[in-house]
Amino acid sequence: MRRFAVGVQANVQSFLRTPLTVILAVVLPLVVVEGWGRAMAGLPDMPTVTAIPLDLGRLLGGIFGVAIIAGLFGLVQMISARAADRRLVQAGYPPRTLLATRLLTLVAVTVAVTGVVYATLQVLIGPEAPLLAFGFLALAGVVYAFLGALVGAVLPRLLEGSLVVVFLAMMDAFLSGDSPLAADVPDFVAYFPLYHPKELLRAAVFDGSYAVGDMTFVAGYLLVLLVLVAAVFGGTMRTAGG
């Protein structure tokens, strides 16, 4: 347990030592919530685009803000600590412990960012089921945190990896669930990372409920991402240890 605690503490301190990262984690979600909401609500009616209510636009902005920040943080965490992780493995540190502390830190930071976004949504919208709304918003962030970690493990280059994460998040936000542009998209969009978290969050905020099927799908998505991250990270660290 001490190794887990020390690892998580080191990762959190690394995050807090970078002022720009902290500022972005606090300020960017607030800007995205209101900016995204007004942009979506202000879209002109066209054959394939329908303007949506301002509150729904704010909700979509909130989930996008949490997702993209968590995804980029997951990417940066995995890339920036790569050399240090290899040295620790060569010194006998278990790769599984390293990965666990990295992922626990991602979850902790994601929950903190979620708190900032949720506070904004609470003031602007007032969710019907506050605890469910917070939990589902955090769940969306954790999905993208793990996705960012996977991209960082597979593509350990900051610029290219960031472009991949941002592109995925933008496509996800524009095409999946409740987006004004989601009317004429293929059925496979239902497998996008944010599709089911959006459905869960929308139901919790506006109806005070949730669908078990959406929850099951998100849990499965997280499990698959966790297995993939563990496999890629473990393979990389075994090579370093060898």
Buried (B, 14 or more C-beta within 10 A) or exposed (E): EEEEEEBBEBBBEBBEEEEEBBEBBBEBBBEBBBBBBEBBBEBEEEEEBBBBEBBBBBBBBBBBBBBBBBBBBBBBBBBBBBEEBBEBBEEEBEBEBBBBBBBBBBBBBBBBBBBBBBEBBBEBBEBBBBEBBBBBBBBBBBBBBBBBBBBBBBBBEBEEBBEBBBEBBEEBBBBBBBBBBBEEBEEEBEEBBBBBBBBBBBBBBBEEEBEEEBBEBBEEBBEEBBEBBBEBBBEBBEEBBE
